[in-house]
Amino acid sequence: MTTHRVAFIVFDGVTMLDVSGPAEVLHQAGKLGHPYELVLVSPRRHSHRRQRTGPDRHGDRGRRRSGRHGRRRRGDHLAQQPAEEGLLAATRVLTERATRVTSVCTGAFVLAELGLLDGRLATTHWRQAQTLARRYPLVRVAPDAIHIRDGHFVTSAGISAGIDLALALVEDDHGAGVARDIARELVVFMQRPGGQSQFSTATTTPPPRTDPLRSLIASVLADPAADHSLPTMAAAVAVSPGT
């Protein structure tokens, strides 16, 4: 039985779901007989802890200072300024030996700063996609992708998209059946419908005041490519097109 070793780089201000989401997917894979050895790497302390099928639930000591950044969006500082040299150095060392290199959310900025995404397709949180494209013009940014692969580099959108990415990697390693079982256990989509634009659009849409309008907007956001003509939408909520 092959055990895949997966290293997570954790740092001050990291968004916990960026780490715990993918780690839980891999933990569930281990429970199904497909073990992953998870390693949490701290660039500040240059230390790590290992766990055969899941992360160290007590965390890595190098992350104790993360609470200092609670007033800002966790992880967004990677998009606001270049990553610290310690984080870049740790990433450089790990990526040199990795068969697959992945990023969640603004982790793409670290890979881009190292030049690893030059000429490649990549994505990040929709809020930071324009910044990534502007700062690193050699990166071919795909702002609507939930996750995207280019060679052995796989980047994903913001926060919970790390779960989608991890499910895709498990499917690569062990097949769609295993990934589907994990998605069912975690009560998430195996493949999320639509792209990131549905979320960025939702944040600028005034909150609906009625249940029919709320359900209609939800259906549009869930499947933006479907038929959303005026007669179709009116029929969906049992009102006239004029209404």
LOROTOR-442173 format. One record per residue: residue in one letter; x, y, z of N, C-alpha, C, O in turn. Coordinates in steps of 0.02 Angstrom, whole numbers, padded with zeros to 5 digits, always signed. Example, Ala and Ser with C-alpha at 12.3 -4.5 7.8 and 13.67 -1.06 7.14 Angstrom:
BEGIN
A+00660-00284+00390+00615-00225+00390+00660-00165+00390+00712-00166+00423
S+00642-00112+00354+00684-00053+00357+00645+00002+00394+00670+00057+00402
//
This chain:
BEGIN
M+00042-00060+00000+00000+00000+00000+00044+00063+00000+00089+00069+00042
T+00032+00107-00046+00071+00169-00052+00043+00222-00006-00017+00235-00006
T+00086+00253+00033+00067+00309+00075+00096+00373+00045+00156+00379+00037
H+00052+00420+00028+00074+00483+00000+00090+00532+00057+00051+00540+00103
R+00148+00563+00054+00166+00614+00103+00146+00682+00077+00164+00701+00021
V+00109+00719+00117+00084+00785+00098+00106+00836+00150+00091+00827+00210
A+00142+00887+00130+00166+00939+00175+00122+01001+00168+00110+01025+00113
F+00099+01027+00225+00061+01090+00227+00107+01143+00258+00131+01134+00314
I+00118+01197+00223+00155+01253+00252+00106+01298+00289+00060+01325+00258
V+00115+01305+00354+00072+01348+00395+00114+01407+00420+00173+01400+00433
F+00081+01465+00427+00118+01526+00442+00073+01573+00480+00012+01562+00484
D+00101+01625+00508+00063+01675+00545+00008+01704+00500+00022+01727+00445
G-00053+01703+00524-00109+01731+00487-00143+01683+00440-00188+01702+00403
V-00122+01619+00439-00152+01571+00394-00226+01562+00411-00245+01561+00469
T-00267+01556+00360-00338+01540+00370-00344+01466+00386-00322+01424+00346
M-00372+01448+00442-00372+01380+00465-00406+01332+00416-00384+01275+00408
L-00460+01355+00383-00495+01310+00338-00453+01294+00276-00463+01242+00245
D-00407+01338+00258-00361+01324+00203-00321+01261+00217-00302+01224+00171
V-00307+01248+00281-00269+01189+00302-00314+01132+00322-00306+01076+00298
S-00362+01146+00366-00403+01093+00394-00450+01061+00343-00465+01002+00347
G-00473+01101+00294-00518+01073+00242-00485+01018+00201-00509+00962+00201
P-00430+01034+00166-00395+00981+00129-00370+00925+00174-00372+00867+00154
A-00346+00942+00234-00321+00890+00279-00376+00841+00298-00363+00781+00304
E-00436+00866+00309-00491+00821+00327-00509+00775+00269-00526+00717+00280
V-00506+00800+00208-00518+00757+00150-00467+00699+00149-00486+00642+00139
L-00404+00715+00160-00352+00664+00159-00359+00618+00220-00344+00558+00215
H-00380+00644+00276-00393+00604+00335-00448+00552+00321-00442+00494+00339
Q-00501+00575+00288-00555+00529+00269-00531+00476+00220-00553+00418+00224
A-00486+00495+00175-00458+00445+00129-00421+00391+00168-00426+00332+00151
G-00385+00411+00220-00350+00362+00261-00398+00314+00295-00383+00254+00301
K-00455+00339+00318-00504+00296+00350-00534+00245+00302-00559+00193+00322
L-00530+00261+00238-00555+00215+00186-00500+00168+00161-00510+00131+00113
G-00442+00170+00193-00388+00124+00175-00338+00152+00125-00300+00115+00095
H-00339+00219+00116-00292+00251+00070-00254+00305+00109-00271+00364+00104
P-00203+00285+00147-00171+00332+00194-00128+00386+00162-00095+00375+00111
Y-00131+00444+00192-00087+00499+00176-00050+00519+00240-00080+00523+00293
E+00014+00530+00235+00053+00555+00292+00055+00631+00287+00086+00659+00241
L+00023+00664+00334+00018+00736+00332+00071+00768+00376+00081+00747+00433
V+00106+00817+00349+00160+00851+00385+00144+00926+00386+00134+00957+00334
L+00142+00955+00446+00133+01027+00453+00202+01059+00460+00240+01043+00506
V+00217+01105+00415+00283+01136+00414+00277+01209+00434+00236+01246+00407
S+00317+01230+00482+00318+01299+00504+00381+01333+00479+00436+01314+00501
P+00377+01381+00435+00438+01415+00411+00472+01455+00465+00533+01466+00461
R+00436+01477+00515+00466+01518+00568+00510+01475+00613+00565+01495+00632
R+00485+01415+00631+00522+01372+00677+00561+01317+00641+00601+01282+00671
H+00548+01310+00575+00579+01257+00536+00566+01189+00568+00611+01147+00571
S+00506+01180+00593+00489+01118+00626+00425+01089+00596+00390+01124+00559
H+00411+01027+00611+00350+00997+00586+00329+00939+00631+00368+00913+00671
R+00266+00921+00624+00239+00862+00657+00206+00819+00604+00180+00844+00555
R+00207+00754+00615+00179+00708+00566+00118+00673+00594+00111+00663+00655
Q+00074+00654+00550+00016+00615+00568+00001+00569+00509+00003+00591+00452
R-00014+00507+00524-00022+00458+00469-00083+00472+00426-00077+00475+00365
T-00141+00481+00457-00202+00490+00417-00237+00556+00432-00292+00567+00407
G-00207+00599+00471-00239+00664+00486-00189+00710+00518-00135+00688+00539
P-00205+00774+00524-00158+00822+00552-00154+00816+00627-00198+00786+00659
D-00102+00845+00656-00095+00849+00728-00149+00896+00753-00148+00956+00740
R-00196+00869+00790-00254+00909+00812-00234+00964+00860-00271+01012+00869
H-00175+00958+00890-00152+01011+00936-00115+01066+00900-00098+01117+00930
G-00101+01056+00836-00070+01108+00795+00005+01110+00803+00035+01074+00843
D+00035+01154+00764+00107+01162+00764+00125+01224+00805+00091+01275+00799
R+00176+01219+00846+00193+01274+00891+00210+01337+00853+00202+01392+00879
G+00234+01331+00792+00252+01390+00753+00194+01433+00734+00204+01487+00706
R+00130+01410+00749+00072+01449+00729+00042+01488+00787-00010+01518+00779
R+00073+01488+00846+00042+01518+00904+00030+01593+00895-00014+01621+00927
R+00069+01625+00853+00064+01697+00847+00011+01719+00796+00003+01778+00784
S-00025+01671+00766-00072+01688+00713-00128+01732+00738-00158+01769+00698
G-00144+01730+00803-00199+01770+00828-00188+01844+00823-00236+01883+00828
R-00127+01866+00813-00113+01937+00808-00144+01969+00746-00151+02030+00743
H-00163+01928+00698-00189+01955+00635-00265+01949+00630-00293+01951+00575
G-00299+01941+00687-00370+01927+00686-00412+01984+00658-00469+01972+00637
R-00387+02045+00657-00428+02101+00635-00429+02109+00560-00471+02146+00534
R-00386+02077+00525-00386+02082+00452-00406+02014+00423-00407+01964+00459
R-00421+02012+00358-00436+01948+00327-00375+01904+00330-00323+01921+00302
R-00382+01847+00362-00325+01802+00369-00302+01778+00301-00343+01758+00259
G-00237+01781+00289-00209+01758+00226-00206+01813+00173-00167+01807+00126
D-00247+01866+00180-00247+01919+00129-00182+01957+00127-00167+01988+00076
H-00142+01955+00180-00079+01992+00179-00032+01965+00126+00014+02000+00105
L-00042+01903+00104+00000+01876+00050-00013+01912-00015+00030+01917-00058
A-00074+01938-00023-00091+01976-00083-00072+02050-00076-00066+02085-00126
Q-00064+02073-00014-00051+02144-00003+00023+02161-00006+00041+02218-00022
Q+00065+02112+00009+00137+02125+00007+00173+02059-00004+00145+02006+00010
P+00235+02061-00030+00271+01999-00043+00279+01956+00020+00284+01983+00076
A+00279+01891+00011+00286+01845+00067+00353+01854+00101+00402+01874+00069
E+00355+01838+00166+00417+01842+00203+00468+01792+00175+00449+01740+00148
E+00531+01808+00183+00584+01767+00155+00583+01696+00184+00597+01648+00149
G+00566+01690+00249+00563+01624+00279+00511+01579+00246+00523+01520+00234
L+00453+01609+00231+00400+01571+00197+00421+01553+00127+00409+01497+00104
L+00453+01600+00092+00477+01586+00024+00530+01531+00024+00530+01487-00019
A+00575+01534+00072+00630+01485+00075+00602+01415+00089+00623+01367+00057
A+00555+01410+00136+00526+01345+00152+00488+01317+00092+00492+01257+00078
T+00452+01360+00058+00414+01338-00001+00462+01315-00056+00450+01264-00088
R+00515+01352-00065+00564+01335-00117+00593+01265-00105+00599+01225-00151
V+00611+01251-00043+00641+01187-00026+00591+01130-00038+00609+01079-00068
L+00530+01139-00016+00481+01085-00023+00461+01073-00095+00452+01015-00116
T+00453+01126-00134+00431+01118-00203+00484+01085-00247+00468+01054-00297
E+00547+01092-00227+00600+01061-00267+00596+00985-00266+00619+00952-00313
R+00566+00957-00213+00563+00884-00207+00493+00856-00217+00483+00795-00215
A+00445+00900-00228+00375+00877-00232+00356+00853-00301+00378+00881-00352
T+00315+00801-00303+00288+00777-00367+00226+00817-00387+00209+00821-00446
R+00192+00847-00337+00136+00892-00350+00143+00952-00303+00161+00944-00245
V+00128+01010-00329+00131+01072-00289+00063+01105-00294+00038+01118-00349
T+00033+01119-00237-00034+01148-00237-00035+01211-00194+00007+01221-00151
S-00085+01252-00207-00096+01311-00165-00171+01321-00155-00211+01303-00198
V-00188+01348-00099-00257+01366-00083-00261+01441-00073-00220+01470-00038
C-00311+01471-00103-00324+01543-00094-00262+01584-00114-00235+01574-00168
T-00240+01630-00071-00185+01674-00089-00117+01640-00083-00065+01673-00092
G-00116+01575-00069-00053+01538-00073-00022+01541-00142+00038+01531-00149
A-00063+01555-00193-00037+01562-00261+00013+01619-00266+00058+01617-00308
F+00006+01670-00223+00053+01726-00225+00123+01704-00205+00173+01731-00231
V+00128+01654-00161+00194+01629-00141+00227+01593-00199+00286+01604-00214
L+00189+01550-00233+00216+01515-00291+00235+01563-00346+00286+01555-00379
A+00193+01614-00356+00207+01664-00408+00269+01704-00392+00309+01719-00436
E+00279+01722-00329+00338+01760-00308+00402+01721-00321+00454+01751-00335
L+00398+01655-00317+00456+01613-00332+00465+01599-00406+00513+01566-00426
G+00419+01625-00447+00424+01615-00519+00399+01547-00542+00408+01529-00600
L+00368+01509-00497+00347+01441-00514+00285+01439-00558+00270+01388-00589
L+00249+01494-00560+00188+01496-00601+00197+01534-00666+00148+01544-00703
D+00257+01556-00681+00269+01594-00743+00248+01551-00803+00270+01494-00811
G+00206+01581-00846+00183+01546-00906+00131+01493-00893+00110+01458-00939
R+00108+01487-00830+00060+01435-00813-00009+01465-00799-00015+01524-00781
L-00060+01424-00807-00127+01441-00785-00130+01434-00709-00104+01386-00682
A-00162+01481-00676-00168+01478-00603-00229+01517-00582-00256+01559-00619
T-00252+01504-00521-00308+01541-00494-00295+01557-00421-00249+01531-00391
T-00338+01599-00393-00334+01617-00322-00404+01641-00302-00451+01636-00342
H-00412+01666-00242-00476+01693-00221-00499+01747-00269-00458+01788-00291
W-00563+01747-00287-00587+01794-00338-00572+01867-00318-00560+01909-00362
R-00571+01882-00254-00558+01950-00232-00487+01973-00249-00475+02033-00257
Q-00440+01925-00255-00370+01942-00265-00345+01925-00335-00286+01932-00350
A-00389+01901-00379-00368+01878-00445-00336+01935-00486-00285+01925-00518
Q-00366+01994-00485-00339+02050-00523-00271+02071-00495-00226+02090-00533
T-00263+02068-00430-00198+02085-00400-00145+02036-00421-00089+02056-00437
L-00162+01972-00422-00114+01921-00443-00093+01932-00515-00034+01928-00531
A-00141+01946-00559-00126+01958-00630-00084+02021-00640-00040+02022-00683
R-00098+02072-00601-00061+02135-00608+00010+02130-00582+00057+02155-00613
R+00018+02097-00525+00084+02092-00495+00129+02043-00531+00190+02052-00534
Y+00099+01990-00559+00139+01938-00592+00111+01928-00663+00075+01880-00676
P+00129+01972-00709+00100+01971-00776+00117+01908-00816+00084+01894-00866
L+00167+01870-00795+00184+01808-00830+00138+01750-00811+00139+01697-00843
V+00099+01759-00759+00052+01707-00737-00014+01716-00775-00040+01771-00779
R-00039+01663-00803-00102+01664-00840-00159+01650-00791-00178+01593-00779
V-00186+01704-00762-00235+01698-00708-00304+01679-00737-00329+01711-00783
A-00334+01628-00708-00402+01606-00726-00448+01624-00667-00456+01584-00622
P-00478+01683-00667-00512+01709-00607-00575+01671-00588-00597+01676-00531
D-00605+01633-00635-00668+01600-00619-00659+01527-00598-00708+01496-00578
A-00599+01501-00602-00589+01430-00588-00592+01416-00513-00568+01455-00472
I-00623+01359-00494-00622+01336-00425-00554+01306-00410-00525+01319-00357
H-00528+01266-00455-00458+01244-00451-00436+01228-00522-00477+01211-00565
I-00372+01233-00534-00347+01224-00602-00277+01192-00599-00237+01208-00556
R-00265+01147-00647-00201+01111-00650-00162+01133-00711-00190+01140-00766
D-00098+01143-00702-00052+01156-00757+00013+01120-00741+00051+01142-00699
G+00025+01064-00775+00082+01023-00759+00072+00991-00690+00019+00964-00676
H+00124+00995-00648+00115+00967-00581+00098+01021-00529+00104+01010-00469
F+00076+01079-00554+00053+01132-00510-00023+01135-00512-00053+01137-00565
V-00054+01137-00453-00127+01141-00448-00142+01198-00399-00123+01195-00341
T-00178+01249-00422-00197+01305-00380-00272+01306-00372-00309+01282-00416
S-00295+01333-00316-00367+01333-00305-00390+01402-00282-00350+01445-00263
A-00455+01411-00283-00486+01474-00263-00485+01481-00187-00446+01447-00153
G-00527+01524-00161-00522+01541-00091-00549+01490-00042-00602+01460-00054
I-00514+01481+00012-00535+01449+00074-00566+01381+00063-00529+01331+00059
S-00632+01375+00059-00664+01309+00055-00647+01273-00010-00657+01213-00015
A-00622+01309-00061-00603+01277-00124-00546+01228-00115-00534+01185-00158
G-00510+01233-00059-00458+01184-00045-00487+01114-00038-00453+01064-00052
I-00549+01109-00016-00583+01045-00011-00595+01016-00081-00583+00957-00092
D-00617+01058-00127-00627+01037-00196-00561+01012-00225-00559+00960-00259
L-00507+01049-00213-00441+01031-00238-00420+00963-00211-00397+00920-00249
A-00427+00954-00145-00406+00891-00115-00447+00832-00141-00419+00778-00152
L-00511+00841-00152-00552+00787-00180-00528+00769-00250-00526+00710-00268
A-00509+00820-00289-00484+00806-00357-00418+00766-00354-00407+00723-00396
L-00375+00782-00306-00312+00746-00300-00323+00674-00277-00290+00628-00301
V-00370+00664-00231-00387+00596-00209-00415+00556-00267-00400+00497-00275
E-00456+00589-00308-00483+00555-00367-00427+00534-00414-00429+00479-00442
D-00377+00577-00423-00319+00559-00464-00283+00498-00436-00262+00454-00473
D-00276+00497-00370-00237+00444-00338-00275+00378-00332-00246+00324-00341
H-00340+00382-00317-00377+00322-00297-00443+00311-00333-00479+00264-00319
G-00459+00356-00379-00520+00346-00419-00579+00386-00394-00581+00409-00337
A-00629+00392-00438-00688+00433-00424-00730+00405-00367-00761+00443-00330
G-00731+00338-00360-00771+00308-00307-00749+00329-00238-00791+00345-00196
V-00684+00330-00226-00658+00350-00161-00673+00424-00148-00696+00442-00094
A-00662+00466-00198-00676+00537-00190-00750+00549-00178-00768+00593-00138
R-00793+00511-00211-00865+00518-00202-00885+00498-00131-00927+00531-00100
D-00856+00445-00104-00872+00424-00036-00851+00477+00015-00887+00489+00063
I-00794+00509+00004-00771+00561+00049-00817+00621+00045-00836+00650+00096
A-00835+00642-00016-00880+00699-00024-00947+00686+00009-00976+00731+00040
R-00971+00625+00005-01034+00607+00037-01028+00611+00113-01073+00636+00147
E-00972+00587+00139-00961+00589+00212-00956+00661+00237-00982+00677+00291
L-00924+00705+00199-00915+00775+00219-00974+00819+00199-00976+00878+00217
V-01021+00791+00163-01080+00827+00139-01060+00888+00098-01081+00944+00112
V-01019+00876+00047-00998+00928+00001-01005+00902-00070-01012+00842-00081
F-01002+00948-00118-01002+00928-00188-00938+00891-00204-00884+00910-00181
M-00943+00837-00244-00882+00807-00269-00851+00853-00322-00790+00862-00324
Q-00894+00882-00364-00873+00934-00411-00923+00991-00406-00981+00984-00426
R-00901+01046-00380-00946+01102-00368-00971+01132-00434-00930+01143-00479
P-01036+01144-00440-01062+01174-00502-01043+01248-00507-01041+01283-00456
G-01029+01270-00568-01014+01341-00579-00943+01358-00559-00905+01316-00536
G-00926+01422-00567-00859+01446-00550-00862+01498-00495-00913+01505-00461
Q-00807+01534-00485-00803+01583-00431-00848+01643-00442-00868+01677-00394
S-00865+01657-00505-00904+01717-00518-00971+01717-00483-00998+01770-00467
Q-00998+01657-00470-01063+01654-00436-01058+01682-00365-01107+01708-00339
F-00998+01677-00335-00990+01703-00267-00976+01777-00267-01002+01813-00225
S-00935+01801-00314-00921+01873-00317-00984+01911-00336-00995+01966-00312
T-01026+01882-00380-01089+01914-00398-01136+01916-00339-01170+01966-00328
A-01137+01862-00301-01184+01859-00245-01169+01913-00193-01215+01937-00160
T-01106+01933-00186-01089+01982-00135-01113+02051-00154-01118+02094-00110
T-01128+02064-00218-01150+02131-00239-01225+02133-00253-01252+02185-00272
T-01260+02076-00245-01331+02074-00257-01369+02093-00193-01356+02065-00140
P-01416+02141-00197-01455+02158-00137-01491+02096-00110-01516+02056-00150
P-01494+02088-00044-01527+02028-00016-01601+02026-00035-01636+02076-00026
P-01626+01970-00061-01696+01965-00080-01742+01968-00019-01724+01944+00034
R-01799+01998-00028-01845+02008+00028-01900+01956+00030-01936+01952+00080
T-01908+01916-00022-01961+01866-00023-01932+01798-00037-01879+01792-00068
D-01967+01745-00015-01944+01677-00026-01940+01659-00100-01890+01628-00120
P-01990+01676-00141-01983+01658-00213-01922+01691-00246-01887+01658-00284
L-01909+01754-00230-01851+01788-00260-01786+01757-00233-01738+01750-00270
R-01787+01740-00169-01727+01709-00140-01710+01643-00175-01652+01631-00191
S-01761+01601-00186-01749+01536-00219-01729+01545-00291-01690+01507-00318
L-01757+01597-00324-01740+01610-00394-01667+01631-00400-01632+01607-00444
I-01645+01677-00358-01576+01700-00360-01529+01642-00345-01476+01637-00376
A-01548+01600-00297-01506+01542-00280-01497+01496-00339-01443+01469-00350
S-01552+01486-00378-01547+01441-00436-01503+01471-00491-01468+01434-00525
V-01505+01536-00499-01462+01569-00549-01389+01563-00529-01346+01548-00571
L-01374+01575-00465-01305+01572-00441-01278+01501-00444-01219+01490-00456
A-01322+01451-00432-01300+01381-00432-01284+01357-00503-01241+01313-00511
D-01318+01385-00553-01306+01362-00622-01313+01422-00669-01364+01429-00703
P-01262+01465-00672-01267+01526-00713-01277+01513-00787-01302+01556-00822
A-01257+01454-00811-01261+01440-00883-01329+01414-00905-01340+01404-00965
A-01374+01403-00859-01440+01375-00876-01483+01429-00910-01463+01487-00917
D-01543+01408-00931-01590+01455-00963-01622+01499-00910-01663+01476-00870
H-01603+01562-00909-01630+01609-00860-01664+01667-00896-01657+01725-00877
S-01701+01651-00948-01740+01702-00983-01797+01725-00938-01814+01691-00889
L-01826+01782-00954-01880+01809-00912-01939+01761-00906-01963+01750-00850
P-01965+01732-00961-02021+01684-00954-02002+01623-00911-02043+01599-00872
T-01940+01598-00918-01920+01540-00879-01916+01556-00805-01939+01517-00764
M-01888+01613-00789-01883+01631-00718-01953+01644-00688-01966+01626-00631
A-01996+01676-00727-02064+01689-00703-02101+01623-00688-02134+01616-00637
A-02093+01575-00734-02126+01510-00724-02099+01474-00664-02135+01438-00629
A-02034+01482-00650-02002+01446-00595-02030+01467-00527-02032+01427-00480
V-02053+01530-00522-02080+01554-00458-02155+01568-00463-02184+01600-00419
A-02186+01544-00517-02259+01546-00525-02286+01618-00523-02335+01632-00488
V-02255+01663-00560-02281+01731-00568-02280+01748-00642-02251+01712-00682
S-02311+01803-00660-02311+01824-00729-02246+01858-00747-02212+01884-00702
P-02227+01858-00811-02166+01894-00831-02169+01968-00811-02117+01997-00794
G-02228+01998-00812-02234+02067-00793-02216+02078-00719-02184+02127-00701
T-02237+02031-00678-02220+02036-00606-02146+02028-00596-02122+02031-00539
//
